[in-house]
Every structure is written in C-alpha cells, then in structure tokens.
C-alpha cells in the first residue's frame, strides 16, 4: 500500500468538511493518512485496536460480516465522496464489521479521536455524522431483515428497491447507476451468483428491468417490482 501525505485541498473535496475552518482542516490533516488498497484488501476488521474513519476518494468499499456457518454477507456499500467507520466517533470500542475494497481504491483514513475533537467544536459536522450513523443503522437493519425472506425472488426484488435513488423512488421508471455485480448482490443476500442471475433473467424477460450498460439497470415497472417484493405478484 502506497502512503500519500494528506493535504488540506484533499480533505476539502469531501462534502463532510464543507465550511470547516482551515485550522480544523489542518488539524485533521495531521491525524490522517491516504492509502491505496488493492481489490479485496481489508481496511477495517472487527476487534482491531485502531479506530479510524474511512473516506473514499477513488474506488468503492463494502462493509461485510459472516454468518455463523462462515458465509460472507454484505451489509452496505461506500461510494466515492462517502465514508464509513463513523461509529468510532461516538464509541471508541472495537469496530463491529469488516470493511473491504471492492475495487482498487484510494482512501483517506482519519483518526476517529481527532475527528471527535473537531466534531465537538463543529456542531454541523457532529450532526452530519449522527445522521450518517442513524442512516447506517436503518440500512443495516433493513438489509438483515431481507435475509429472513424465504422467497428468493422477493428477496432480490426487495434488494433492488433498496438500491433505488431516494429522489426517484416514487417514479414509474427509475435507473440504478453503479449497480453491484451479481456476485456482490449474492453476498448481500446470502445466495449464489447463479441464483441472482436467474432472477435477473426472469425480470428482463418480463421487461420489468433492462440493462443500460454494464453498471446500470433501468427499472421499467417499479410498481410491479414492488408487488413482487411484497409477494402479491409472482415472478
């Protein structure tokens, strides 16, 4: 992993630090580092003594956990200009899940204690971190609830609904950009990649969804997708 010096200009590219004073930015730079991670590299693991907040400058991360029988389960994704590890700002205990790089990624790692100190002086950042943590709890609770859905088609359709952009959720036609791969969705739902592919094929044959390039999926019939997810319609 190549270490890169953190400059104020780099931190200012993250929306979390909008309107933060130059003094606080400089303080965070002194307690931060940038590292480049290869695909599948581990950034955070449960029980690790180092508490850090991970901000993605380039690439994509995923929070994962393991079932009792050792199967990998995806919990959430972290896209560019987003971050994870905010729990350490409020609780300096050990991190509860793994965070891995889904692709080669450039990540800013900030000492959680330093960020806590800055957040205590900057209510706006503290509020953003609190909202992020609350959203993460809701997201992970919803994600775990999907694992209890016995019907595979319902489980996959519910996952697609969770991936819908919030501002388009009420539209008849919606596009999901940066769609996870079939393998990534399989990990999130504790299913096989082949099972995910079969469900997508059924959805495409019924023109409920269609591809718009390798990483984009168009939901053509959002209402029908919701009915399948609820179990009132069969795929």
N, C-alpha and C positions, 0 to 999 in steps of 0.2 A: 504494500500500500504506500503510495507516494504522499508525503505530508506537505501541505502548502500553507504558507503564512496567511492568516486571516486579516484582511484589510477592511476598513470601515465601509468602503464602497460595496464590498461583497455583502455585508450584513444588511445594508440599506436596500438591497434588491428584494428582500423578504418583506411581505406586507405586515408581518407581525411587528416589525420595528419601525413602521411608519410613524413619523412625528416624535421619534425618540431623540433625546438630546445627544449632541456629539460627545459629551462627557460620558454618558451611559453607553453609547456605541463603542467608544474606546475601551471602556471597562470590560465589556463583553468580548471584544477582540482579544484582550489579554488573557481571557479564560476560555478561548475557543481554538479549535484547530480544524483544518479541512483535510479529509482523507478520501482517496479514490478506492472504491470497492469493486471487485470483480463480481460477476453474476453468481448468486447463491452464497456469497460471503455473509458471515454473521456479524451484525453491528452490535446487537444487544442480546444477551441471553439471561434467563432467569437466574437469580442468585448472584449475578455479577456485582462486585462492590462499587464499580464506577457508575455514578448517576449522571446521565447526560441526556440532553435534548438533541434530536437529530433533525436537521433541516435539509431538505433535498434541493440542491442547486441544479443537478442534472441527474436523470435516471428515474428509478421507481423502486420503492421499498414495499415490503409486506410484513405485517405482524402475523405470526403463526403460533400455534400451540399444538400439543399432541394429545390424542385420546388415550385412555387407559391401556388400550391394546397397541399403542405406538403409532397410530396413523396420524399423519400431518393434517392439520385443519387450519385453513386461512381465516384470519379474523378481520383484517382491514388492509387497505392499500394506502400508500403515501406517495402522492404525485409531486412533480416539481413545484416549488414555492410553498409546499406544505411541510408539516413537521410531525414528529411523534416523540413520545417519551415525556410528555408534559406532566404525567403523573408524578414524576420525580420532583417537580417544583413544589407540589403540595405534600408529598410523602417521600422522605428521603430513604425509605426502605428499598428492598430489592425489587427489580423490575419483574412483572408477572408473566411476560411472554417473550418469545424470540422476535427479533426484527432482522430480516434478511434483505439482501439486494436482489431484485428480480431481474435486473439487467446491470451492466456496468454503470456505476453511479458515483457522482461527486457530492459529498455530504459534509455539511458544516456541523461539527459536534461542539455544543456549548455545555460547560459545566453547569449542572442544574442548580447548585447552590448560588453561583454567580447570577444566574437568571432570576432566581428567587429574590435576591437582594435588589436587583434592578426593578423587578415587578412590584416590590414593596414600595418603591419610590414612584412608580408609574401606574396608577390605577387602570389606565386604559389597557396596558399590556396584561395586567392581572385579570381584567375582565375577559380579554380575548383568550387567555389560557384557560380560564374557568369554563368558558363556553365551549372551547375545544374539548376539554375533558368530559363535560356533560354530553356533548355530541358523540364522543367516542364510546361512552358507557351505553348510550341508547343504541348506537350502531352495533356494538358487540353483543348486546342483549338480543337484538333482532336477529343477528347472524347466528347466534347459538340456538335460537328458537327454531330456525329453519331445519336444524339437524333432527328435530323431533317430528317433522312432517313425513309420514310414511310413504306418500305417493311421490315418485321420482319427478314426474312432470310438474307437479305442483311446486316441488322444492326448487326446480330450475327456474320456473316462471316467477316465483317469488324473489329469487336472486336477481333476475333481470329487472324486476320492478324496483329493487333496492338500488340498482345501479343507475336508474333514471336521473338525469339532472333535475334538481329541485324546481328550477324555474320552468321546466317543460312537463312536469309530472301530470298536469291536467290536460295536456294536448292529446289529440287523437293519434297523431303521428309524432314520434319522438326519435331522436338519434342519440345513441350512446357512443361517444368517442372514447378512444383509448380503452377499448373493450378488453377485459382479461382474456387470456388464451383459454382454450377448453381445459387444459391441464390445471390452470390456476383456479378456474371455476370448480373443477372437480375437487381440488384440495379444500376449497372453501365449504363445499357441501358434503365432504366425506363420501364421494362417489368416484367411479372410474372415468377416465377421459373418454373411453368409448361410449359410456352411458350418456355423457354430456353431448357428444357428437350426434348420437341417435335422436335425442330430444330436439336439438337444433335442426336436424334434417326434417323432422316432422313439422316443426314450426315454419320452416321455409317452404315446405310443400303446400302448406295451407295459407301461405303468403301472409302469415302473422308477422314474420320478421323477414328482412332481406339484408344482404351484405352491401356495404358501401366502402369497399376497400378492405384490406386485411385487418384493420384495427377498429372498424366502425360497424355498428349494427343499427339498422333502422327498424323501429317498432311500428309497423303499419296499422295494426289493430290493437291499440292499447287496451280498450275495453274488453276485448276478447281475451287478451293475455291476462287481465285481472280476473276474469271469470274462471279461467283455467287454474290460476293460482289459488283462488278461493275454493275450487272444487265443484263449482256449479256447472262447469262445462268440462268435457273430456277432450284430450288432445288426440 
